Amino acid sequence: MSSSPLRAEPVSTSSEPRRFTLRERFLLWLISWAGYLAIAIICPTLRYAISWEDESVPPDTLFEKPVIYSFWHRCVFPATWLWKKSAIAVMVSRSFDGEYIARIIERFGFVGVRGSSSRGGAEALLGMSTQLERGATVAFTIDGPRGPKYVAKPGPVRLSKVTGLPMAAFYVAVSDAWVLKTWDQFMIPKPFSRALARLSRRMQVPADATDAQQKEFHAQLQQSLERVTAFAEENVARVGTPQFPTHPIATFAPRRII
């Protein structure tokens, strides 16, 4: 399969962006460029493999669209390179940490939709809905911006109900990484490591889902995240074997489902 990179279209919001102090603006510039360079230098050395729960998905599929993806905050680093230049819209916090993450991923062709469960959540969900209407895929760092680690928030369930589009989960495990002493145990892959992306089956929330049903789908999303995380961590050492072959990222392409 082949596909030209999508063009990332900015998301406009009605409220004013957060204002940062002069010191914060300098730190944002410094951290965002350092993060960009770290990803651009380390990630081309990684050996990536992609694995799907749904065995009917063609093995050269990079991701499906339009789909509402969720993933854990700690695997942002390897995920950014794997899905670069794909115009995937990612919800990021309006916090200082969220801002530098947004600036880093935007340099790799993602669309940063600013907001979270605590700040600008409804507005950010509207921005994500707009991206889905354009035919793009969206993603939530689902335990961000401050945790708790590995606890999914309900935003994707509400978005699936409103848009009629499916949600799914993914995780990218790394065979050898520096793990930061942060709330999410953020991973920075060591050069020449193996990386395994595992993507879950899709889940569709009906438009008429009751509150109880939405809670059940939220539980299913949590289970999917836990399942793909466990699978990727258990099998990342096998990347490069016939079961998990590695291929240049350029040989993969997105797959449209509708």
Backbone bond lengths (Angstrom), bond angles and torsions (degrees), N, CA, C in turn:
res aa  C-N    CA-C-N  psi(-1)  N-CA   C-N-CA  omega(-1)  CA-C   N-CA-C  phi
1 M - - - 1.455 - - 1.519 109.86 -
2 S 1.306 115.49 150.43 1.458 118.83 177.76 1.508 108.50 -141.28
3 S 1.324 114.51 150.79 1.457 119.22 -178.41 1.505 108.55 -160.76
4 S 1.324 117.50 139.87 1.447 121.05 175.84 1.515 108.86 -81.54
5 P 1.359 119.25 149.33 1.444 121.57 -178.60 1.516 111.81 -58.79
6 L 1.319 115.98 143.30 1.444 120.61 176.94 1.514 109.99 -77.13
7 R 1.289 116.30 155.27 1.458 120.87 177.58 1.517 108.89 -90.54
8 A 1.323 117.00 125.68 1.460 121.18 -179.81 1.518 109.62 -78.27
9 E 1.307 117.18 118.88 1.456 121.82 178.53 1.513 109.82 -99.12
10 P 1.317 118.75 131.01 1.459 120.63 -177.02 1.515 111.68 -66.60
11 V 1.324 114.46 153.45 1.456 121.14 176.98 1.517 108.66 -102.28
12 S 1.326 116.99 124.00 1.453 120.51 177.38 1.518 109.41 -95.02
13 T 1.313 116.13 141.24 1.461 121.74 177.95 1.505 109.18 -127.53
14 S 1.315 115.10 157.70 1.452 119.72 -173.83 1.518 113.32 -82.52
15 S 1.343 118.25 -27.50 1.452 120.07 -177.28 1.521 110.54 -87.13
16 E 1.339 116.70 160.26 1.441 120.83 -178.86 1.515 110.48 -72.50
17 P 1.342 117.76 142.87 1.461 119.87 176.13 1.525 110.39 -67.04
18 R 1.306 116.49 157.31 1.461 120.60 179.14 1.517 109.52 -64.10
19 R 1.319 116.16 140.69 1.453 120.91 177.74 1.520 109.50 -96.87
20 F 1.335 116.30 135.24 1.449 121.79 -178.99 1.527 109.73 -112.25
21 T 1.329 115.97 151.60 1.458 121.28 177.75 1.522 109.66 -70.22
22 L 1.323 116.13 168.53 1.463 120.74 178.72 1.523 110.49 -59.30
23 R 1.324 117.01 -41.99 1.462 120.62 178.83 1.528 110.44 -63.94
24 E 1.323 116.26 -43.36 1.467 119.98 179.38 1.524 110.76 -63.89
25 R 1.323 117.64 -39.74 1.465 119.98 179.67 1.517 110.97 -63.93
26 F 1.333 117.18 -39.12 1.468 119.94 177.00 1.526 110.96 -64.79
27 L 1.339 116.07 -43.98 1.459 120.08 179.82 1.526 111.29 -65.08
28 L 1.331 116.66 -37.98 1.462 119.80 176.81 1.523 110.97 -61.65
29 W 1.316 116.87 -43.61 1.469 120.76 177.57 1.517 110.48 -61.37
30 L 1.330 116.56 -45.77 1.462 121.45 -176.43 1.535 111.35 -66.82
31 I 1.335 116.20 -49.02 1.470 120.18 -176.21 1.521 111.35 -68.21
32 S 1.338 116.68 -40.74 1.462 118.75 -177.69 1.525 111.63 -66.24
33 W 1.327 118.03 -38.58 1.460 119.46 177.47 1.517 111.42 -71.95
34 A 1.345 116.99 -37.90 1.468 119.67 177.77 1.527 110.06 -63.84
35 G 1.346 116.84 -42.27 1.458 120.65 178.41 1.516 111.96 -64.45
36 Y 1.315 116.32 -43.07 1.465 120.61 178.44 1.528 110.85 -59.68
37 L 1.325 116.42 -47.71 1.464 120.03 -178.27 1.523 111.31 -65.58
38 A 1.340 116.99 -38.53 1.467 120.17 179.53 1.529 110.84 -61.59
39 I 1.333 116.58 -44.99 1.473 120.45 178.93 1.523 110.48 -65.55
40 A 1.331 116.35 -43.93 1.465 121.10 -177.03 1.527 112.39 -66.68
41 I 1.330 117.27 -26.23 1.468 120.63 -179.21 1.530 111.40 -89.95
42 I 1.337 117.05 -43.99 1.468 120.49 -173.68 1.528 112.56 -80.36
43 C 1.332 117.12 -46.03 1.466 119.76 -169.14 1.533 114.79 -65.32
44 P 1.321 121.21 -31.66 1.473 118.42 175.99 1.525 113.43 -62.41
45 T 1.330 117.76 -17.96 1.467 120.40 179.04 1.532 112.11 -86.43
46 L 1.328 118.68 -11.04 1.457 121.27 -176.58 1.523 110.71 -76.55
47 R 1.322 115.73 151.93 1.461 122.22 174.86 1.522 107.74 -103.57
48 Y 1.325 116.16 107.13 1.462 122.11 -174.77 1.529 111.21 -95.70
49 A 1.329 115.09 143.97 1.457 122.41 167.64 1.520 107.83 -136.51
50 I 1.329 116.51 149.65 1.467 122.30 -179.40 1.518 108.59 -121.00
51 S 1.333 116.12 134.43 1.462 122.48 -178.41 1.521 109.17 -131.12
52 W 1.344 116.38 137.65 1.464 122.25 -177.35 1.530 110.86 -116.85
53 E 1.334 116.16 135.87 1.462 119.59 172.03 1.524 110.99 -63.24
54 D 1.331 115.25 -41.69 1.462 120.82 178.33 1.528 108.76 -79.97
55 E 1.323 116.58 104.43 1.459 120.59 -174.63 1.526 113.23 -70.39
56 S 1.349 117.56 -8.87 1.466 119.91 177.33 1.524 112.33 -79.77
57 V 1.334 117.16 -12.79 1.463 120.50 179.03 1.528 108.83 -72.69
58 P 1.338 119.00 129.51 1.472 120.82 178.61 1.523 111.08 -55.79
59 P 1.331 118.43 138.19 1.470 121.19 -174.40 1.523 114.87 -65.17
60 D 1.341 117.72 -16.95 1.465 119.54 178.90 1.531 111.77 -95.60
61 T 1.345 116.86 20.97 1.458 121.29 178.59 1.522 110.29 -84.83
62 L 1.321 116.79 127.51 1.463 121.80 -179.89 1.532 111.31 -81.61
63 F 1.334 115.88 -44.29 1.461 122.85 173.79 1.520 106.95 -165.26
64 E 1.338 116.73 169.71 1.459 120.80 178.57 1.526 109.43 -109.32
65 K 1.325 115.79 150.87 1.458 120.17 -179.48 1.526 110.26 -145.50
66 P 1.316 118.14 149.62 1.460 126.06 -8.39 1.530 111.25 -82.16
67 V 1.306 116.80 124.39 1.466 123.71 -178.72 1.525 108.37 -135.12
68 I 1.328 115.86 150.56 1.466 122.60 178.34 1.529 107.61 -100.93
69 Y 1.322 117.37 101.45 1.464 121.69 -177.26 1.529 111.73 -93.35
70 S 1.325 114.82 151.76 1.466 122.27 173.48 1.525 108.48 -129.64
71 F 1.326 116.19 143.15 1.464 120.44 177.47 1.519 109.47 -153.37
72 W 1.336 115.26 160.05 1.457 120.31 -179.09 1.530 111.47 -77.85
73 H 1.315 114.92 146.14 1.460 123.19 -176.55 1.533 112.28 -57.39
74 R 1.324 117.73 -32.75 1.463 121.00 -171.65 1.530 113.27 -68.79
75 C 1.326 118.62 -17.87 1.476 118.92 -177.59 1.528 112.75 -105.32
76 V 1.337 117.12 22.16 1.462 120.60 178.21 1.533 111.54 -58.06
77 F 1.325 116.82 -40.52 1.477 121.06 -173.66 1.532 111.75 -59.79
78 P 1.344 120.34 -59.59 1.468 118.62 -179.10 1.523 113.43 -69.34
79 A 1.352 117.49 -28.67 1.463 120.46 179.90 1.528 111.02 -68.27
80 T 1.321 117.13 -34.94 1.472 120.68 -178.70 1.521 111.01 -59.81
81 W 1.311 117.84 -42.34 1.466 120.10 -179.50 1.526 111.76 -72.90
82 L 1.329 116.34 -40.76 1.457 120.12 -176.86 1.521 111.91 -60.29
83 W 1.341 116.85 -41.74 1.461 120.85 -176.63 1.533 112.80 -108.61
84 K 1.320 116.84 28.48 1.465 120.57 179.51 1.524 110.82 -64.00
85 K 1.320 116.69 153.53 1.471 124.93 175.58 1.529 112.88 58.91
86 S 1.327 117.01 27.22 1.462 120.59 -179.46 1.521 112.94 -106.61
87 A 1.327 117.71 0.68 1.475 122.97 179.16 1.521 112.16 57.81
88 I 1.330 117.71 29.98 1.466 121.08 174.80 1.520 108.19 -72.58
89 A 1.328 116.51 132.88 1.465 121.48 178.87 1.524 108.70 -89.18
90 V 1.328 116.71 128.09 1.462 122.04 -176.85 1.520 108.97 -121.03
91 M 1.349 116.84 128.29 1.454 120.03 175.40 1.519 109.14 -76.44
92 V 1.324 116.35 126.30 1.457 122.00 178.90 1.524 109.29 -127.76
93 S 1.309 115.57 150.57 1.458 121.70 -178.37 1.525 111.36 -67.14
94 R 1.326 115.87 154.91 1.466 120.50 173.86 1.527 111.85 -85.68
95 S 1.320 116.95 8.82 1.454 121.86 176.75 1.523 110.07 -73.34
96 F 1.324 116.27 172.77 1.463 121.23 175.71 1.525 110.37 -59.16
97 D 1.340 116.65 -46.39 1.470 120.65 179.56 1.531 110.95 -61.07
98 G 1.336 115.98 -42.98 1.451 119.85 179.89 1.514 112.32 -63.78
99 E 1.323 116.31 -35.71 1.462 120.06 -178.41 1.524 112.02 -66.77
100 Y 1.329 117.63 -42.67 1.470 116.01 -179.46 1.525 111.28 -72.36
101 I 1.336 117.31 -30.95 1.461 119.20 174.53 1.532 109.80 -64.12
102 A 1.340 116.34 -43.65 1.461 120.17 178.76 1.524 111.17 -59.03
103 R 1.326 116.91 -44.36 1.464 119.84 -178.37 1.525 112.01 -65.74
104 I 1.336 116.31 -35.33 1.466 119.42 178.34 1.522 110.39 -66.98
105 I 1.336 117.06 -52.00 1.466 118.99 -174.57 1.525 111.55 -69.02
106 E 1.340 117.68 -29.86 1.466 119.08 177.76 1.528 111.16 -64.67
107 R 1.330 117.25 -30.76 1.466 120.23 176.56 1.526 111.47 -68.14
108 F 1.340 116.74 -18.67 1.459 121.04 177.93 1.527 112.15 -100.83
109 G 1.324 117.55 14.42 1.451 120.63 172.83 1.514 115.69 92.15
110 F 1.331 118.12 11.11 1.463 121.00 174.43 1.526 109.99 -87.45
111 V 1.317 116.10 165.30 1.465 122.32 174.92 1.521 107.69 -108.90
112 G 1.314 117.72 118.10 1.455 121.29 178.42 1.521 110.62 -86.32
113 V 1.332 116.49 119.35 1.468 121.89 176.10 1.520 106.60 -106.74
114 R 1.314 116.76 108.87 1.461 120.69 -170.84 1.526 111.86 -84.36
115 G 1.334 113.73 130.09 1.453 121.51 -179.71 1.508 108.59 154.91
116 S 1.324 117.07 167.74 1.461 121.26 179.45 1.514 108.41 -158.96
117 S 1.329 115.60 -175.43 1.463 119.38 178.74 1.515 111.63 -66.51
118 S 1.342 117.29 -21.15 1.458 120.21 -176.82 1.521 113.42 -104.95
119 R 1.337 117.81 -23.67 1.471 121.10 -177.91 1.520 109.78 -136.07
120 G 1.309 116.78 120.36 1.455 120.70 173.63 1.506 114.17 64.45
121 G 1.333 117.96 27.52 1.451 121.12 -174.58 1.511 113.72 -62.51
122 A 1.341 117.37 -48.87 1.464 120.66 -178.25 1.518 110.66 -63.24
123 E 1.319 116.16 -40.29 1.463 120.69 -179.70 1.529 110.89 -66.64
124 A 1.339 116.33 -39.87 1.457 120.05 179.25 1.526 110.90 -67.34
125 L 1.338 117.55 -38.40 1.463 119.86 176.96 1.527 110.55 -62.24
126 L 1.332 116.80 -36.65 1.462 120.37 175.79 1.522 110.44 -63.30
127 G 1.337 116.64 -41.22 1.458 120.35 177.23 1.514 111.80 -63.48
128 M 1.319 116.65 -39.13 1.464 120.26 177.85 1.532 110.41 -66.79
129 S 1.327 116.65 -39.92 1.462 121.00 177.82 1.527 110.88 -61.30
130 T 1.328 116.24 -39.59 1.466 120.91 178.25 1.520 110.96 -61.95
131 Q 1.328 116.63 -41.16 1.463 120.17 178.32 1.530 111.02 -64.05
132 L 1.331 116.84 -40.44 1.471 120.16 178.56 1.522 110.65 -64.51
133 E 1.331 117.41 -38.18 1.461 120.59 177.87 1.529 111.26 -62.65
134 R 1.320 116.86 -28.24 1.465 121.69 177.76 1.527 112.12 -79.66
135 G 1.335 115.97 -3.65 1.454 120.02 -179.92 1.507 114.33 91.88
136 A 1.334 117.40 8.06 1.462 120.92 -179.38 1.524 110.52 -84.53
137 T 1.297 115.34 169.77 1.460 122.68 171.22 1.519 108.02 -101.97
138 V 1.341 116.79 148.99 1.459 121.20 179.12 1.521 109.40 -124.10
139 A 1.333 115.91 160.21 1.459 120.45 -179.11 1.524 110.42 -145.33
140 F 1.327 115.14 144.25 1.462 122.99 177.29 1.524 109.63 -114.07
141 T 1.336 117.37 129.07 1.466 119.32 164.71 1.528 104.77 -78.26
142 I 1.308 115.59 90.76 1.452 122.59 -154.91 1.526 115.08 -74.22
143 D 1.332 118.45 -17.17 1.464 119.23 175.10 1.521 111.85 -104.92
144 G 1.324 117.30 6.90 1.461 121.05 178.11 1.521 110.92 -86.53
145 P 1.351 118.43 173.67 1.465 124.50 2.43 1.531 114.73 -86.90
146 R 1.332 117.68 -14.32 1.464 119.48 -175.22 1.517 113.49 -129.07
147 G 1.327 117.39 12.03 1.449 119.86 179.22 1.515 112.42 91.45
148 P 1.320 116.77 -166.41 1.465 126.39 6.25 1.521 112.48 -69.18
149 K 1.324 114.64 152.43 1.459 121.64 -178.66 1.523 110.45 -57.93
150 Y 1.345 114.83 136.78 1.458 123.02 174.55 1.533 113.66 63.53
151 V 1.320 116.60 30.22 1.467 121.01 173.73 1.525 107.62 -121.93
152 A 1.338 116.04 114.58 1.462 120.82 -176.15 1.517 111.76 -77.16
153 K 1.325 116.32 140.94 1.455 122.69 174.32 1.535 109.02 -93.68
154 P 1.332 118.41 162.24 1.471 120.80 -169.99 1.516 116.23 -86.50
155 G 1.339 118.86 1.54 1.460 120.63 -175.76 1.520 115.03 -50.99
156 P 1.344 120.16 -46.93 1.465 120.15 -179.14 1.521 113.61 -61.31
157 V 1.330 117.11 -32.47 1.466 120.38 178.86 1.524 109.99 -64.04
158 R 1.325 116.41 -46.72 1.472 120.22 178.85 1.519 110.77 -62.94
159 L 1.340 116.75 -40.69 1.464 120.47 -178.12 1.530 110.86 -67.44
160 S 1.322 117.72 -39.10 1.467 120.96 177.56 1.524 110.78 -64.59
161 K 1.311 117.04 -40.49 1.472 121.72 179.30 1.520 111.12 -62.65
162 V 1.323 116.49 -43.08 1.462 121.40 -175.57 1.530 111.79 -74.72
163 T 1.325 117.16 -38.76 1.469 120.77 -173.59 1.525 113.47 -92.48
164 G 1.329 117.42 -18.93 1.456 119.88 -176.01 1.512 113.39 74.78
165 L 1.329 117.51 17.78 1.463 122.08 -179.25 1.529 110.41 -109.55
166 P 1.328 117.09 152.79 1.469 119.72 -174.41 1.523 112.89 -77.99
167 M 1.320 114.40 158.16 1.456 120.90 173.28 1.528 108.77 -116.46
168 A 1.337 115.58 158.27 1.458 122.10 179.71 1.521 107.89 -154.96
169 A 1.337 115.82 172.69 1.463 121.04 -178.60 1.521 109.37 -128.08
170 F 1.339 115.83 154.17 1.459 119.95 172.27 1.516 109.71 -146.32
171 Y 1.324 114.45 163.55 1.464 120.95 174.95 1.518 107.52 -150.01
172 V 1.335 116.72 145.16 1.455 121.72 176.19 1.525 108.26 -117.73
173 A 1.334 116.38 111.78 1.459 121.70 177.14 1.523 109.88 -92.34
174 V 1.318 115.75 151.53 1.457 122.24 -179.67 1.525 108.44 -126.36
175 S 1.328 116.91 135.64 1.467 120.17 -175.33 1.519 113.14 -70.47
176 D 1.321 117.52 -29.41 1.461 121.31 -177.27 1.526 108.01 -147.99
177 A 1.321 116.42 120.04 1.466 119.25 -174.27 1.524 110.65 -148.78
178 W 1.326 113.78 155.84 1.448 119.91 165.72 1.528 106.82 -83.86
179 V 1.304 117.95 127.44 1.468 122.44 -179.09 1.521 108.50 -108.80
180 L 1.315 115.96 117.53 1.460 120.86 -177.30 1.522 111.32 -75.45
181 K 1.317 115.86 153.58 1.471 121.35 178.86 1.534 109.14 -87.59
182 T 1.324 114.84 61.78 1.460 122.01 179.59 1.525 108.54 -116.36
183 W 1.330 116.90 172.12 1.465 120.41 -176.58 1.527 111.89 -58.20
184 D 1.334 117.21 -31.36 1.463 121.28 -176.31 1.526 113.63 -98.69
185 Q 1.359 117.19 -1.23 1.466 121.59 -174.73 1.538 110.18 52.76
186 F 1.326 113.99 54.12 1.460 122.82 -175.48 1.521 111.05 -55.77
187 M 1.347 116.35 135.31 1.457 122.44 -177.53 1.526 111.94 -100.05
188 I 1.322 115.92 130.88 1.466 122.21 168.36 1.525 106.24 -116.02
189 P 1.323 118.36 109.94 1.469 120.22 -176.67 1.526 111.69 -61.51
190 K 1.323 115.56 142.76 1.451 119.82 171.38 1.532 108.60 -80.85
191 P 1.328 117.42 146.09 1.475 119.26 -178.14 1.524 112.58 -53.69
192 F 1.340 114.72 142.47 1.461 124.11 175.99 1.531 113.58 69.82
193 S 1.336 116.31 18.87 1.458 120.39 175.47 1.524 110.52 -77.53
194 R 1.334 115.42 168.87 1.455 122.25 172.11 1.525 108.55 -92.79
195 A 1.331 116.44 148.12 1.466 121.79 177.06 1.519 108.88 -136.59
196 L 1.323 115.96 130.05 1.466 121.07 179.88 1.523 109.82 -121.89
197 A 1.334 116.07 119.42 1.466 122.02 174.76 1.524 108.62 -96.60
198 R 1.318 116.36 127.12 1.465 121.81 177.09 1.514 108.12 -118.61
199 L 1.346 116.86 127.67 1.462 122.24 -178.13 1.524 109.83 -116.83
200 S 1.324 115.86 137.66 1.460 121.48 -174.75 1.526 112.20 -83.79
201 R 1.309 114.78 170.66 1.459 120.77 169.79 1.520 109.07 -66.93
202 R 1.333 115.41 155.15 1.462 120.13 178.73 1.528 111.52 -77.91
203 M 1.333 115.39 150.66 1.465 123.00 176.14 1.520 108.36 -128.50
204 Q 1.314 117.54 135.11 1.466 122.68 -177.65 1.521 109.91 -114.84
205 V 1.321 116.68 123.62 1.467 121.94 177.35 1.524 108.65 -93.29
206 P 1.331 119.05 120.21 1.469 120.65 -179.34 1.530 111.93 -63.00
207 A 1.323 115.70 149.92 1.465 120.75 -179.88 1.526 111.86 -63.35
208 D 1.335 117.29 -27.20 1.460 120.87 -178.74 1.524 112.48 -101.50
209 A 1.329 117.34 20.99 1.461 121.02 -178.95 1.521 111.08 -61.09
210 T 1.320 116.78 133.00 1.453 122.12 177.46 1.531 109.81 -76.48
211 D 1.324 116.73 171.05 1.460 120.38 177.29 1.527 110.77 -58.53
212 A 1.325 116.33 -41.20 1.469 120.19 179.79 1.525 111.00 -64.45
213 Q 1.325 116.70 -40.15 1.462 119.77 178.72 1.526 111.55 -68.05
214 Q 1.333 116.11 -37.01 1.463 118.72 177.50 1.529 111.08 -64.38
215 K 1.323 116.64 -37.03 1.465 119.83 176.12 1.522 110.88 -63.76
216 E 1.322 116.84 -36.12 1.448 120.71 178.06 1.529 110.99 -67.26
217 F 1.331 117.37 -41.07 1.460 120.26 177.23 1.533 110.69 -66.70
218 H 1.326 116.15 -35.60 1.469 120.03 175.26 1.529 110.11 -60.61
219 A 1.329 116.14 -42.43 1.464 120.71 177.55 1.528 110.84 -64.79
220 Q 1.332 116.69 -38.30 1.462 120.29 177.81 1.523 111.41 -65.12
221 L 1.333 116.36 -38.31 1.458 120.28 177.37 1.526 110.34 -63.39
222 Q 1.336 116.84 -44.13 1.461 120.94 177.37 1.527 110.50 -58.84
223 Q 1.318 116.33 -44.46 1.463 121.00 179.90 1.530 111.29 -63.91
224 S 1.329 116.51 -39.81 1.466 120.29 179.05 1.526 110.90 -63.68
225 L 1.315 116.71 -42.26 1.461 120.78 178.20 1.528 110.77 -62.51
226 E 1.308 116.52 -44.47 1.462 120.32 179.19 1.528 110.89 -64.50
227 R 1.330 116.50 -37.65 1.461 121.30 -177.60 1.533 111.51 -68.19
228 V 1.347 117.41 -47.09 1.466 119.24 -178.68 1.528 110.87 -69.94
229 T 1.331 116.94 -32.19 1.464 120.37 177.17 1.524 110.46 -64.19
230 A 1.328 116.22 -49.02 1.463 120.02 -179.64 1.528 111.13 -61.52
231 F 1.327 116.13 -43.27 1.474 120.00 -179.44 1.525 110.98 -61.53
232 A 1.328 116.49 -48.23 1.464 120.26 -177.38 1.520 111.42 -63.97
233 E 1.326 117.16 -43.90 1.463 120.42 -179.77 1.532 111.21 -64.41
234 E 1.332 116.84 -37.85 1.463 120.72 -177.50 1.531 112.67 -73.90
235 N 1.339 117.58 -24.10 1.464 120.68 -172.72 1.517 115.28 -114.95
236 V 1.323 118.34 -1.78 1.467 119.38 -175.20 1.524 111.76 -62.18
237 A 1.333 118.28 -30.32 1.460 120.47 179.47 1.529 111.75 -66.80
238 R 1.342 117.23 -16.19 1.468 121.71 -178.72 1.527 112.61 -92.73
239 V 1.318 117.33 1.85 1.471 119.87 177.30 1.522 109.26 -60.29
240 G 1.317 115.58 131.84 1.449 121.42 -176.53 1.518 112.89 103.13
241 T 1.350 116.51 -7.89 1.462 120.91 175.18 1.527 109.05 -88.88
242 P 1.336 118.64 170.17 1.473 119.90 178.72 1.528 113.35 -58.11
243 Q 1.336 117.49 -29.53 1.474 119.67 179.15 1.519 111.76 -71.95
244 F 1.329 117.95 -30.31 1.467 122.44 -178.28 1.525 109.56 -134.81
245 P 1.330 116.59 70.37 1.474 119.70 -177.03 1.527 111.24 -69.81
246 T 1.304 114.55 150.67 1.465 120.32 176.91 1.525 108.89 -100.69
247 H 1.326 114.43 144.62 1.457 121.33 177.81 1.524 107.89 -142.60
248 P 1.329 118.30 152.39 1.470 119.52 172.93 1.525 110.20 -56.83
249 I 1.315 116.81 138.71 1.465 120.95 -178.18 1.529 111.07 -56.80
250 A 1.329 116.67 -31.78 1.467 120.49 -177.53 1.524 112.67 -64.03
251 T 1.338 117.71 -17.64 1.466 119.86 -179.84 1.527 112.19 -84.01
252 F 1.334 117.90 -7.20 1.454 122.16 177.34 1.522 110.07 -95.68
253 A 1.321 116.40 159.89 1.468 120.57 179.55 1.516 109.63 -150.20
254 P 1.340 117.77 152.98 1.464 120.68 175.71 1.534 111.46 -66.74
255 R 1.312 116.22 154.85 1.463 122.10 -179.83 1.533 108.53 -122.67
256 R 1.322 115.83 120.76 1.456 119.66 179.82 1.530 108.98 -83.12
257 I 1.341 116.08 131.45 1.456 120.18 -176.73 1.508 112.75 -100.54
258 I 1.349 118.18 -16.51 1.467 121.36 175.52 1.531 108.81 -139.65
